[in-house]
């Protein structure tokens, strides 16, 4: 009896080791890929012949790589809310904006009334609040998480489609607050439509990284993306992740099985928001400023298109989707347009086709490949369930 | 059991209390403004109600579609926008009517019919090619599809209208009548003259005709309706046509009374109209009209009153109402409480 018991624990331990090996395997692959790309952009591109280098300048500029990573970070956050917990969030841009303005407030001379310097790279004579980039990342993540809970709280009792609308409402209110926030009771909180710029440089191992130190910033952004992947995968394997999947698949059944709906849903919003906040701070340092009119509904939809294209619930799919769409948006479409217009002598404004492209992606994916390019196996079954008992055509 | 019910009633009490306080604050705000400048108050109300009528036309489209297939038709606002563009093209470009004249009035009414047909056919086509295939899919799928359709409509809007706003001259008379210092433009009166018969007609269709009966039956239980020999696909398509026609009429009225078209107008107005539909109780037709007029009124008062947040917070006010409502009373003013089916 005892022997068998021991054997059982042994085998379970072995299994566990195996699993943790599986979970660690991606770290190696991810690191190798990230370092290769870094080496390429930091050292190899300069050595390449002019033709090849200009090809990369045109089709894969380093700034697009960094921007894509910001999209990856945010899309991973949205994936937690939409892909894992199955809560449709149409206002994710709110967290991005919150992260951005955290950077604007705590990493610039915007609040010129006071002078606070903690671990910042800016000269100590400058007015304003200047905190270290790493501290601001944490603050941004925390503030976004708090807002995630605040936004999530009213939606707890709602059905899926109402929930989408409430998140959408917040996604409109928060950017509008930032847009109109130059006069809150006479106090200029957000500098309105002019935005806050410039943002302090980032300090890394004694280096100061300005907006144009793309290679080093790439390292920071890729580590942040790796952190989000790690968080996503770890939580998904744990108790909370399984609770999210259960809620996604059948909320009523999950609550009957003792899954705490409220806590699980709120933590999905909070964890998702954390990545939005981190992405916002990173993006603010990337574009060296934060501007209210950037935070439009289109961003929420583009993020959703990334998650849907790649495969809801699958981290790797979402990364592929985010990289693909952000590349198309930032470089692919304009560069393709230049090439076509140059070759054919036409004058077609290709970037204006992005509405068609994103709308088309959403519709096409929903009609023909609902599980995305890299589907998650569980979701695939769920989305192709054509059980009459779960009919959606009925009324209320 | 007892503890859970007492907890429930405690929550109910808190909610009642919060709702009462919010309503009381609104009443105080209105009262102060009324005392301060009555004429401005009534002027803002008049503008608000005339907006509300427009919202009602759009809100009905949302509520009809939601009532029958439980889909928030995200693209509905953009359909309204396309209606506006079509009306502008029809009246000003094809018929060259840019000022009030007898020919202009005739073209206006011809356009009313044309734009209703135009939007109805677009809506039916989208239903046929996108939503119908997803009728048995999880709810997320049609909703995301609707968002995609909305983007495609906006793309058409950009191609058609350019990326900025365009202004148009109206064929409607531009004067106004003054009742007790409140200026009411003729265009507002014409909006009423167009909208009210449309609403009456729609109520007649839904409550008195065979088609309407089929719609109500399908809304209640699609499978049972099918067993009773109702052609569910046709009924749903008809509902989309009805909603689309109303959106088209709203597009024409907006284009003629405001004289502006822009590709992103549909998104903003669509959300406001959806909020109205929810306020009235989604799925409820008279609720949608009531909600739309209330939202229009609130927005008009907020924008026009001396003590108010002003126009730049207009969206925030509307969405705050949406969020408060969904939190405290998701069924809306006239809606029935919904029980989740297992």
Interface residues (C-beta under 8 A of the other chain):
Chain A: X82 X86 X88 X90 X154 X155 X157 X158 X159 X160 X161 X162 X164 X165 X166 X168 X169 X170 X172 X173 X176 X177 X179 X180 X252 X297 X301 X304 X308 X352 X353 X355 X356 X358 X359 X360 X361 X362 X363 X366 X367 X370 X382 X383 X385 X386 X388 X391 X392 X393 X394 X395 X396
Chain B: X67 X68 X69 X70 X71 X72 X130 X133 X134 X135 X136 X137 X138 X139 X140 X141 X142 X143 X144 X145 X147 X148 X149 X150 X151 X152 X154 X155 X158 X163 X218 X219 X220 X221 X222 X223 X232 X267 X271 X274 X278 X283 X312 X313 X315 X316 X319 X320 X322 X323 X326 X327 X330 X336 X338 X340 X341 X342
